[in-house]
Amino acid sequence: MYQYQQLAQSLKEEILIGNLQKGDKLPSIRELVSRYGVNKDTVQRALRSLKDESFIYAVEKSGFYVLKNSEPKPLKEFEEDYSQLPIEDLRICFNQSLASAHDLKLTKKEQASGMDELIQALMPILEEYGVYAAKEQLVITTGTQQALYILLQLIQGKKVLLEQPTYARMNELVKHLNIPYETIERQMDGEIDLDRLEKLFASGEFSLFYTISRFHNPLGGSYSEGTKKKIVELARRYSVYIIEDDYMADFVEGYATPLHYYDMDGRVIYVKSFSSILFSALKIGIVVLPKELVEAFSMRKQWMDYDSNVMM
């Protein structure tokens, strides 16, 4: 159980046993920080959790107060309660975005690669993931699916190599586009048969290899650092592009690095999605491209999506 959950549980028990009655004001955030020995963020998350469960309510510029006869929700009802999504945070973001319309940021056309301010904001985040690239190599897409769709059409002429099992929509996509492909097995521990991979690359039949290097979907494993280095080296030697789908990069701890980190020859195309887990309409993706593919990729994106959804 996380710290904020422990704090929320403690406050909930105070309400349920009657130590805190309807209308009672909860201690301030500063007091709760001092009393429970946690940080401000933990307290705020605990209070949001209690608010979502209808144990407390907020009064603007005043604080949080207890509701009458608050009871825990049944588990099934709780699981179906969309109030757990950060709707209030989203509303604030929309309001702030609309407020910026006075300088026409929301009405001007953006470059095909996406809003410059967003790209600038994503660069330090990518660096936290172990991805280092020039701003000119980054393109914003409407989620990962759009990026994969463009890449599969852009890098043609040979077969695509897909690890199996893998992201189900990638399997569907190559079939829909009638792109010839072969598969290579991904092992339960996250590793791959490097000898077989080299034979396939060396055949000259493949232009593209799609892989999920960290927290593989659906196996959950990750490549070892040695395996990552070897895959990148093979891609360089046999001139194969790698699409590295790093959708779970946010959960990586320690010094685990992506394939892109080891790529010195522009063979790895890094793809990362944001937002869609929380709000399916907010499908934002980032693609880090080798320099020679940026112009062609951006042009194809513009053909199918003339102007990125600036509001989103």
C-alpha positions as CSV (number, residue, x, y, z in Angstrom):
1,M,0.0,0.0,0.0
2,Y,1.4,3.4,-1.0
3,Q,1.9,6.2,1.6
4,Y,-1.0,8.2,0.3
5,Q,-3.3,5.2,0.5
6,Q,-2.2,4.6,4.1
7,L,-2.9,8.2,5.0
8,A,-6.3,8.1,3.3
9,Q,-7.2,5.0,5.2
10,S,-6.2,6.6,8.5
11,L,-8.4,9.6,7.8
12,K,-11.2,7.4,6.6
13,E,-11.2,5.5,9.9
14,E,-11.4,8.7,11.8
15,I,-14.5,9.6,9.9
16,L,-16.1,6.1,10.2
17,I,-15.6,5.8,14.0
18,G,-17.0,9.3,14.5
19,N,-13.9,11.2,15.6
20,L,-14.5,13.5,12.6
21,Q,-18.2,14.4,12.2
22,K,-20.2,15.9,9.4
23,G,-19.1,19.5,8.8
24,D,-15.8,19.1,10.7
25,K,-12.9,20.8,8.9
26,L,-9.9,18.5,8.3
27,P,-6.5,19.7,9.5
28,S,-4.6,21.8,6.9
29,I,-2.2,20.2,4.5
30,R,0.6,21.7,6.5
31,E,-0.7,20.1,9.7
32,L,-1.2,16.7,8.1
33,V,2.4,16.8,6.7
34,S,3.7,17.5,10.2
35,R,1.4,15.0,12.0
36,Y,2.0,12.0,9.6
37,G,5.5,12.8,8.6
38,V,4.8,12.7,4.8
39,N,5.3,15.2,2.0
40,K,2.8,17.6,0.6
41,D,2.1,15.6,-2.5
42,T,1.2,12.5,-0.5
43,V,-1.3,14.5,1.5
44,Q,-2.9,16.0,-1.6
45,R,-3.2,12.6,-3.2
46,A,-4.8,11.2,-0.1
47,L,-7.3,14.0,0.1
48,R,-8.2,13.6,-3.6
49,S,-8.7,9.9,-3.0
50,L,-11.1,10.6,-0.1
51,K,-12.9,13.3,-2.1
52,D,-13.4,10.8,-5.0
53,E,-14.9,8.3,-2.5
54,S,-17.3,11.0,-1.1
55,F,-15.8,11.0,2.4
56,I,-14.9,14.7,2.2
57,Y,-15.6,17.7,0.0
58,A,-13.6,20.8,-0.8
59,V,-14.5,24.4,-0.1
60,E,-12.6,26.8,-2.3
61,K,-10.0,28.9,-0.4
62,S,-11.1,27.2,2.9
63,G,-10.1,23.5,3.0
64,F,-11.7,20.1,3.2
65,Y,-14.8,19.1,5.2
66,V,-16.4,15.8,6.3
67,L,-19.6,14.6,4.7
68,K,-22.4,13.0,6.8
69,N,-22.7,9.2,7.1
70,S,-19.9,8.5,4.7
71,E,-19.5,4.8,3.9
72,P,-17.0,3.0,1.7
73,K,-18.4,2.2,-1.7
74,P,-18.9,-1.5,-2.7
75,L,-15.9,-2.8,-4.6
76,K,-17.8,-3.3,-7.9
77,E,-19.2,0.3,-7.8
78,F,-15.8,1.7,-7.0
79,E,-14.2,-0.1,-10.0
80,E,-16.8,1.4,-12.3
81,D,-16.5,4.9,-10.9
82,Y,-15.0,7.1,-13.5
83,S,-14.4,9.8,-10.8
84,Q,-11.1,8.1,-10.2
85,L,-9.9,9.8,-13.5
86,P,-8.3,13.2,-12.9
87,I,-11.2,15.1,-14.5
88,E,-10.7,18.2,-12.4
89,D,-7.0,18.4,-13.5
90,L,-8.1,18.0,-17.1
91,R,-10.7,20.8,-16.7
92,I,-8.0,23.1,-15.3
93,C,-5.7,22.3,-18.2
94,F,-8.4,23.1,-20.8
95,N,-9.3,26.4,-19.1
96,Q,-5.6,27.4,-19.1
97,S,-5.3,26.5,-22.8
98,L,-8.4,28.4,-23.7
99,A,-7.1,31.4,-21.7
100,S,-4.1,31.5,-23.9
101,A,-6.2,32.0,-27.0
102,H,-5.8,35.8,-26.8
103,D,-2.4,35.5,-28.4
104,L,-3.9,33.2,-31.2
105,K,-1.8,30.2,-30.2
106,L,-4.9,28.0,-30.6
107,T,-5.9,29.3,-34.0
108,K,-2.6,29.5,-35.8
109,K,-1.4,26.6,-37.9
110,E,1.4,24.6,-36.5
111,Q,4.3,23.0,-38.2
112,A,3.7,19.4,-39.4
113,S,6.0,18.1,-36.7
114,G,3.7,19.5,-34.0
115,M,3.6,22.5,-31.6
116,D,7.1,23.7,-30.9
117,E,6.4,24.4,-27.2
118,L,5.2,20.8,-26.7
119,I,8.3,19.4,-28.4
120,Q,10.5,21.6,-26.2
121,A,8.6,20.4,-23.1
122,L,9.0,16.8,-24.1
123,M,12.7,16.9,-24.7
124,P,13.7,16.7,-20.9
125,I,11.1,14.0,-20.4
126,L,12.6,11.9,-23.2
127,E,16.1,12.4,-21.6
128,E,14.7,11.0,-18.3
129,Y,13.8,7.9,-20.4
130,G,17.3,7.7,-21.8
131,V,16.5,9.2,-25.2
132,Y,18.7,11.9,-26.4
133,A,17.9,13.6,-29.7
134,A,17.9,17.0,-31.5
135,K,14.6,18.9,-31.5
136,E,14.5,18.6,-35.2
137,Q,14.2,14.8,-34.9
138,L,11.0,14.9,-32.9
139,V,7.5,14.7,-34.4
140,I,4.2,14.8,-32.5
141,T,1.5,12.3,-33.6
142,T,-2.0,11.4,-32.7
143,G,-1.0,8.5,-30.6
144,T,1.3,5.5,-31.4
145,Q,-1.1,4.0,-34.0
146,Q,-0.7,7.0,-36.4
147,A,3.1,6.8,-36.0
148,L,3.2,3.0,-36.8
149,Y,0.8,3.5,-39.8
150,I,3.1,6.1,-41.3
151,L,6.3,4.2,-40.6
152,L,5.1,1.0,-42.2
153,Q,4.2,2.8,-45.4
154,L,7.3,5.0,-45.3
155,I,9.9,2.1,-44.9
156,Q,8.8,-0.3,-47.6
157,G,10.4,-2.6,-50.2
158,K,11.2,-5.5,-47.9
159,K,9.6,-7.5,-45.2
160,V,8.8,-6.4,-41.6
161,L,10.0,-8.6,-38.7
162,L,7.6,-8.7,-35.7
163,E,8.4,-10.2,-32.4
164,Q,5.7,-12.6,-31.1
165,P,3.7,-12.2,-29.0
166,T,3.4,-8.5,-29.4
167,Y,1.1,-5.5,-29.5
168,A,-2.0,-6.9,-31.1
169,R,-2.7,-3.8,-33.2
170,M,0.7,-4.1,-34.9
171,N,-0.2,-7.6,-36.1
172,E,-3.5,-6.3,-37.4
173,L,-1.8,-3.3,-39.1
174,V,0.7,-5.2,-41.2
175,K,-2.1,-7.5,-42.4
176,H,-4.4,-4.6,-43.2
177,L,-1.7,-2.9,-45.2
178,N,-0.8,-6.2,-46.9
179,I,2.8,-5.8,-45.9
180,P,4.9,-9.0,-46.0
181,Y,6.2,-10.0,-42.6
182,E,7.8,-12.8,-40.6
183,T,7.9,-13.3,-36.8
184,I,10.5,-14.1,-34.2
185,E,9.7,-15.5,-30.8
186,R,10.2,-13.3,-27.7
187,Q,11.1,-15.5,-24.7
188,M,9.2,-15.4,-21.3
189,D,12.1,-13.7,-19.6
190,G,12.0,-10.9,-22.1
191,E,15.0,-12.0,-24.2
192,I,15.2,-13.0,-27.8
193,D,17.3,-15.6,-29.8
194,L,20.1,-13.3,-31.1
195,D,21.5,-16.0,-33.4
196,R,18.1,-16.3,-35.2
197,L,17.8,-12.5,-35.3
198,E,21.1,-12.2,-36.9
199,K,20.3,-14.8,-39.6
200,L,17.1,-13.0,-40.4
201,F,18.8,-9.6,-40.6
202,A,21.6,-11.1,-42.7
203,S,19.2,-12.5,-45.2
204,G,18.6,-9.0,-46.5
205,E,14.9,-9.6,-46.6
206,F,14.0,-7.2,-43.9
207,S,13.9,-3.4,-43.7
208,L,12.1,-3.1,-40.4
209,F,12.0,-4.8,-37.0
210,Y,9.3,-3.9,-34.5
211,T,10.1,-4.6,-30.8
212,I,9.1,-3.5,-27.3
213,S,12.4,-3.4,-25.4
214,R,11.2,-2.6,-21.9
215,F,8.1,-4.1,-20.1
216,H,7.1,-6.1,-23.1
217,N,3.4,-6.3,-24.0
218,P,2.1,-8.9,-23.0
219,L,5.0,-10.8,-21.4
220,G,6.2,-8.1,-19.2
221,G,10.0,-8.8,-19.5
222,S,12.7,-6.5,-20.8
223,Y,15.9,-7.0,-22.8
224,S,19.1,-7.1,-20.8
225,E,21.6,-4.3,-21.5
226,G,23.8,-6.8,-23.4
227,T,20.9,-7.9,-25.6
228,K,20.0,-4.2,-26.4
229,K,23.6,-3.5,-27.5
230,K,23.7,-6.5,-29.7
231,I,20.4,-5.8,-31.4
232,V,21.5,-2.2,-32.2
233,E,24.8,-3.5,-33.5
234,L,23.0,-6.0,-35.8
235,A,20.7,-3.3,-37.1
236,R,23.7,-1.2,-38.0
237,R,25.6,-4.0,-39.6
238,Y,22.7,-5.2,-41.8
239,S,21.0,-1.8,-42.4
240,V,17.7,-2.6,-40.7
241,Y,15.6,0.0,-39.0
242,I,14.2,-0.8,-35.5
243,I,10.9,0.6,-34.3
244,E,11.3,0.7,-30.5
245,D,7.8,1.0,-28.9
246,D,8.5,2.2,-25.3
247,Y,5.0,2.7,-24.1
248,M,5.8,1.8,-20.5
249,A,8.9,4.0,-20.2
250,D,7.3,5.9,-17.2
251,F,7.7,2.8,-15.1
252,V,11.4,2.1,-15.7
253,E,13.6,2.5,-12.6
254,G,17.3,2.6,-12.1
255,Y,19.6,2.6,-15.1
256,A,17.7,0.5,-17.6
257,T,18.1,2.2,-21.0
258,P,16.2,2.0,-24.3
259,L,17.7,0.7,-27.5
260,H,17.8,4.3,-28.7
261,Y,20.4,5.1,-26.1
262,Y,22.9,2.8,-27.8
263,D,22.1,3.9,-31.4
264,M,24.9,5.9,-32.9
265,D,24.0,5.3,-36.6
266,G,20.3,6.3,-36.9
267,R,18.8,2.8,-37.0
268,V,16.4,3.1,-34.1
269,I,13.1,4.9,-34.4
270,Y,11.7,5.6,-30.9
271,V,8.0,5.7,-30.3
272,K,6.2,6.7,-27.1
273,S,2.6,7.4,-26.3
274,F,1.0,9.6,-23.6
275,S,-2.5,10.1,-22.2
276,S,-4.5,7.5,-23.8
277,I,-4.6,5.2,-20.7
278,L,-6.4,8.0,-18.8
279,F,-8.4,9.6,-21.6
280,S,-8.8,7.8,-24.9
281,A,-9.5,11.0,-26.7
282,L,-6.1,12.4,-25.7
283,K,-4.0,10.3,-28.0
284,I,-0.6,12.1,-28.0
285,G,2.5,10.3,-29.3
286,I,6.1,11.3,-29.9
287,V,8.4,9.8,-32.5
288,V,12.2,10.3,-32.5
289,L,13.3,9.8,-36.1
290,P,16.7,9.4,-37.8
291,K,17.4,12.7,-39.5
292,E,17.0,11.3,-43.1
293,L,13.4,10.2,-42.3
294,V,12.1,13.4,-40.7
295,E,11.0,15.3,-43.8
296,A,9.3,12.3,-45.4
297,F,7.6,11.3,-42.2
298,S,6.3,14.9,-41.6
299,M,5.0,15.2,-45.1
300,R,3.0,11.9,-44.8
301,K,1.7,13.0,-41.5
302,Q,0.5,16.3,-43.0
303,W,-1.3,14.4,-45.8
304,M,-3.4,12.4,-43.4
305,D,-3.6,15.0,-40.5
306,Y,-3.2,18.5,-41.9
307,D,-3.0,20.2,-38.6
308,S,-2.4,18.4,-35.2
309,N,-5.1,18.9,-32.6
310,V,-3.5,21.9,-30.9
311,M,-6.1,22.0,-28.1
312,M,-5.3,18.4,-27.1
